[in-house]
């Protein structure tokens, strides 16, 4: 039985279909990007600092063919996203137990909810985008056409790992918490995060 989710929200340009670490894509739709390599179905759990120099060069070259610059958040933008998430947590009571907002992607560990994981991911992205716009902080604001919103800063899809027990949930939380530290950044302690109380309590709460 699924009790939680590890959700990875990629920012625009972070994980292309022909990323050297693989992807879930079956083909590369853009010819401009396809010039830099074919897609591979095997998805590898490697951070960017674990790929070779040749792979890193291939990835950067493919990013130059994007319509807009790949998104790399600054601290103010990360804070706006966190505040957007917080508003959604307060409104919809999402049980979010861990969150790390990195320059190129965002990690979340979320408990089971009446909504599907994909719905929660999309609604969280929407809340974060609204807050970025409200704060005049959108990373692609300079590319907005007159009278229109900026291009989307999120990748179209997200990665979701389904967590079926205490160990899986606790391992996912540890991974998310340690992710910024591995990139040489500070641990992120967001006040709006819920405390993971253990699976027995989660099961009782969800089914009450």
C-alpha positions in Angstrom: 0.0 0.0 0.0 1.3 3.5 -0.9 1.6 5.8 2.1 3.7 8.7 0.6 5.5 10.1 -2.4 9.0 11.4 -3.2 8.2 14.0 -5.8 10.9 15.7 -7.9 9.9 18.9 -9.7 12.4 19.8 -12.4 12.8 23.4 -13.3 12.8 24.4 -17.0 15.9 23.0 -18.8 17.1 20.9 -15.9 16.4 17.4 -17.3 16.2 17.2 -21.0 15.0 14.1 -22.9 18.6 13.2 -23.9 20.2 13.9 -20.5 23.3 11.7 -20.2 21.8 10.2 -17.0 18.8 8.9 -19.1 15.1 9.9 -18.9 11.7 8.4 -19.3 11.3 10.0 -22.7 10.8 7.8 -25.7 12.1 10.4 -28.2 13.5 13.9 -28.5 10.8 16.0 -30.1 12.9 19.1 -30.7 15.4 18.7 -33.6 17.6 21.5 -32.1 18.0 19.4 -28.9 18.2 16.0 -30.7 21.4 17.1 -32.4 23.1 16.6 -29.0 22.2 13.0 -28.5 19.4 10.4 -28.5 17.2 9.7 -25.5 18.0 6.7 -23.3 15.2 4.9 -21.3 17.5 3.8 -18.5 17.2 6.5 -15.7 20.3 6.7 -13.5 20.3 8.1 -10.0 23.3 10.3 -10.5 23.7 13.9 -9.4 25.3 16.4 -11.7 28.6 16.3 -9.9 28.7 12.6 -10.6 28.7 12.7 -14.4 31.8 12.9 -16.5 33.2 16.0 -18.1 32.2 14.8 -21.6 28.6 14.2 -20.3 28.5 17.6 -18.6 29.7 19.3 -21.9 27.0 17.4 -23.9 24.3 18.5 -21.4 25.4 22.2 -21.5 25.4 22.2 -25.3 21.9 20.8 -25.4 20.7 23.5 -23.0 22.0 26.2 -25.4 19.4 25.0 -27.9 16.4 25.7 -25.6 14.0 28.4 -26.5 14.6 30.1 -23.1 17.6 29.9 -20.7 17.4 27.0 -18.3 16.1 28.1 -14.9 18.5 28.3 -12.0 16.9 29.9 -9.0 18.5 32.5 -6.7 17.7 32.6 -3.0 14.9 35.1 -3.3 13.1 33.0 -5.9 13.5 29.9 -3.8 11.9 31.7 -0.9 9.0 32.8 -3.0 8.5 29.2 -4.1 8.6 28.0 -0.5 6.0 30.6 0.5 3.8 29.5 -2.4 4.0 25.9 -1.2 3.2 27.1 2.4 0.0 28.7 1.2 -1.1 25.5 -0.4 -0.3 23.5 2.7 -2.4 25.9 4.8 -5.3 25.8 2.3 -5.4 22.1 1.4 -3.7 20.5 4.4 -1.0 18.7 2.3 1.1 16.5 4.6 4.6 17.6 3.4 7.3 16.1 5.5 10.5 17.2 3.7 11.3 19.8 1.0 14.5 21.1 -0.6 14.3 23.8 -3.2 17.6 23.7 -5.2 18.6 26.0 -8.1 17.6 23.5 -10.9 15.0 21.2 -9.2 12.9 20.8 -6.1 12.4 17.7 -3.9 9.3 17.0 -1.8 8.3 14.1 0.4 4.5 14.1 0.7 2.1 11.9 2.6 -0.9 10.2 1.2 -3.8 12.6 0.5 -7.3 12.5 -1.1 -5.6 14.0 -4.2 -3.3 12.0 -6.4 0.4 12.8 -6.3 0.3 14.2 -9.8 -2.5 16.6 -8.8 -0.7 17.7 -5.7 2.5 18.3 -7.7 0.7 20.4 -10.3 -1.2 22.5 -7.7 2.0 23.1 -5.8 3.7 24.3 -8.9 0.8 26.6 -9.6 0.9 28.1 -6.1 4.6 28.6 -6.4 4.3 30.3 -9.8 1.6 32.7 -8.5 3.8 33.7 -5.6 6.8 34.3 -7.9 4.6 36.6 -10.0 3.2 38.3 -7.0 6.7 39.0 -5.7 7.9 40.1 -9.2 10.4 37.4 -8.9 9.7 35.0 -11.8 13.0 33.6 -13.3 11.8 34.0 -16.9 10.0 37.4 -16.4 12.2 39.0 -19.1 10.8 36.7 -21.7 7.1 37.5 -21.1 5.3 38.9 -24.1 3.4 42.1 -23.6 0.3 41.6 -21.4 1.0 37.9 -20.9 2.6 35.7 -18.2 6.2 34.6 -18.5 7.0 31.2 -20.0 6.6 28.3 -17.6 9.5 27.8 -15.2 8.7 24.2 -14.5 9.3 21.1 -16.6 6.1 19.7 -18.0 6.3 16.4 -16.0 7.6 15.4 -12.6 9.2 12.3 -11.2 7.3 10.4 -8.5 8.6 7.5 -6.3 5.9 5.7 -4.4 6.7 5.0 -0.8 5.2 1.9 0.8 6.5 1.9 4.4 8.4 3.6 7.2 11.8 2.7 5.8 11.0 4.0 2.4 9.6 7.3 3.8 12.4 7.8 6.2 15.0 7.1 3.5 13.4 9.5 1.1 13.2 12.2 3.8 16.9 11.7 4.6 17.8 12.0 0.9 15.8 15.2 0.4 17.2 16.8 3.6 20.8 16.0 2.7 20.5 17.0 -0.9 21.4 20.7 -0.4 24.2 19.7 1.9 25.7 17.5 -0.8 25.7 20.5 -3.1 27.5 22.6 -0.6 24.4 24.5 0.6 22.7 24.8 3.9 20.1 22.5 5.2 16.6 23.9 4.6 14.3 24.0 7.6 10.9 25.3 6.4 8.5 26.1 9.2 5.5 24.9 7.3 6.7 21.3 7.0 4.7 18.7 8.9 6.4 16.3 11.3 6.4 12.7 10.1 4.8 10.9 13.0 5.3 7.3 11.9 3.2 5.1 9.7 0.8 3.8 12.4 -0.3 7.4 13.1 -0.5 8.3 9.4 -2.7 5.3 8.7 -5.1 6.2 11.5 -5.2 9.9 10.5 -5.9 9.1 6.8 -8.6 6.6 7.6 -10.4 8.5 10.3 
